[in-house]
Amino acid sequence: MSFPLTVQRIDAQADPEPRPVVNVLDRGQARFPVIPARAERAKEGPELRLTAASASRAVATLEKPDTDYRVSYVFAKESCWRQVHFEDASL
């Protein structure tokens, strides 16, 4: 994970429409594990899939079928793969 980490969430209570809110986290504010473990995902139902990939960038998306739950993890290849952005588009 690269710090500072950009985190984008949807403020569903915003007026008049839900809107994205961007925060920047330092290492002390990050919560681990970043991506729920396979056993937890199997129990809770969200599915993890690779939604975009290139030689220097990849996006993994965690979605729960038939719900508004959608979280994307964006990785960039520096000296190794590091998470650089987190986007929670859930409502």
C-alpha positions as CSV (number, residue, x, y, z in Angstrom):
1,M,0.0,0.0,0.0
2,S,1.3,3.5,-0.9
3,F,0.8,6.3,1.5
4,P,-0.8,8.7,1.5
5,L,-3.7,6.6,0.2
6,T,-6.6,8.3,-1.6
7,V,-10.0,7.1,-0.4
8,Q,-13.2,8.0,-2.2
9,R,-16.7,7.2,-0.7
10,I,-20.2,8.1,-1.6
11,D,-22.0,10.4,0.9
12,A,-25.5,9.0,0.5
13,Q,-26.9,11.7,2.9
14,A,-25.6,14.7,0.8
15,D,-28.3,17.1,-0.4
16,P,-29.7,17.2,-3.0
17,E,-27.9,14.1,-4.4
18,P,-25.4,11.6,-3.1
19,R,-21.9,12.8,-3.9
20,P,-18.3,11.5,-3.8
21,V,-16.1,12.5,-0.9
22,V,-12.4,12.1,-1.1
23,N,-10.1,11.7,1.9
24,V,-6.3,11.1,2.1
25,L,-5.2,8.6,4.7
26,D,-1.7,8.2,6.2
27,R,-0.4,4.8,7.4
28,G,-1.8,5.2,10.9
29,Q,-5.4,5.7,9.6
30,A,-5.4,2.6,7.4
31,R,-7.4,-0.5,8.4
32,F,-6.2,-4.0,7.7
33,P,-6.8,-6.3,6.0
34,V,-7.6,-4.1,3.1
35,I,-9.4,-6.8,1.1
36,P,-11.5,-9.2,3.2
37,A,-10.1,-12.8,3.3
38,R,-11.5,-15.4,1.0
39,A,-13.3,-17.2,3.8
40,E,-15.0,-14.0,4.9
41,R,-16.0,-13.2,1.4
42,A,-17.4,-16.7,0.9
43,K,-19.5,-16.3,4.1
44,E,-20.7,-12.7,3.4
45,G,-21.3,-13.1,-0.3
46,P,-19.2,-10.4,-2.0
47,E,-17.3,-11.5,-5.1
48,L,-13.8,-10.2,-6.0
49,R,-12.8,-9.9,-9.6
50,L,-10.2,-8.1,-11.7
51,T,-12.0,-5.4,-13.6
52,A,-9.1,-3.6,-15.3
53,A,-5.4,-4.5,-15.9
54,S,-2.4,-3.2,-17.8
55,A,1.3,-3.5,-17.3
56,S,1.3,-0.6,-14.7
57,R,-2.2,-0.5,-13.3
58,A,-4.8,-2.9,-12.0
59,V,-8.3,-2.6,-10.5
60,A,-9.9,-5.3,-8.4
61,T,-13.6,-4.8,-7.6
62,L,-15.5,-6.4,-4.7
63,E,-19.3,-6.6,-5.4
64,K,-22.2,-8.2,-3.7
65,P,-24.8,-9.5,-6.2
66,D,-28.2,-7.8,-6.1
67,T,-27.1,-5.1,-3.8
68,D,-25.5,-1.6,-4.0
69,Y,-22.3,-2.9,-2.5
70,R,-19.3,-2.1,-4.7
71,V,-15.7,-1.4,-3.6
72,S,-12.7,-1.0,-6.0
73,Y,-9.1,-1.3,-5.1
74,V,-6.7,0.4,-7.5
75,F,-3.1,-0.8,-7.7
76,A,-0.1,0.8,-9.5
77,K,3.2,-1.0,-10.3
78,E,6.1,0.9,-8.9
79,S,9.0,-1.2,-7.7
80,C,6.2,-3.7,-6.9
81,W,2.4,-3.6,-6.9
82,R,1.0,-1.2,-4.4
83,Q,-2.5,0.0,-3.6
84,V,-2.8,3.7,-4.5
85,H,-6.6,4.3,-4.4
86,F,-9.7,2.9,-2.7
87,E,-13.1,3.7,-4.0
88,D,-16.3,2.7,-2.1
89,A,-19.3,3.3,-4.5
90,S,-21.8,1.6,-2.2
91,L,-24.9,3.4,-1.3
